[in-house]
């Protein structure tokens, strides 16, 4: 892969950063499109998206540093090198939810209505961003000899070089893109606010638990190295998705909201 797209003097353009930024921009554009259909001004969607992205980046980085704290004890300045990878998806979701909740009060919109707009947008953006992980070599898989294995050769790659690995970045990207197609097709038939959001959380968490089984990078293992941090968070995501989906559906049936 090619972690560095090009260098021009002191300027270095990292492929990871370009694709993550591209994913964010595509997600924002999709959110603005959906928001306009729901009667939300595109400018408001852009403004809220800015705070969601900022919060998501900060929280996803904080969670990554917390999980991999041993590395940063000796290299504290590496905390700021986000262009090398190291953004935990679930940390980003937590930050995004917090930003949506705060912005809902400031801009006076329905939080769960916006969440249903954000879900497919996040899935699409994340599908693109995961390809950035492939080019950087982060989030790499275990050694394997399946026909579709990838071998990293670039010395700047975060992944081990010269070893065939599961392309877990592609697995995760395909997972999100498939979910994007599913919830986009489902949106016209949604019955209550938050329904699309919780379907996305549940489906992604389920798919992520499977993908985690193929990961080969340091995972922050728990319970006798049986589960990774992300698998535990994914299990929590599935549980929350089921609980709040059923709760929202019950409120819809009883109160018609």
Secondary structure, DSSP 8 states (H G I E B T S, - for coil): --SEEEEETTEEEEHHHHHHHHHHHHHHHHHHHHHHHTT--HHHHHHHHHHHHHHHHHHHHHHHHHHTHHHHHH-GGGGG-GGG----HHHHHHHHHHHHHHHHHHHT--HHHHHHHHHHHHHHHHHHHHHHHHHHT-S-B-B---TT-EEB--TT-SS-BSSEE--HHHHHHHHHHHHHHHHHHHGGG--STTHHHHHHHHHHHHHHHHHHTTB-S----BTTTTB-HHHHHHHHHHHHHHHHHHHHHHHHHHH--
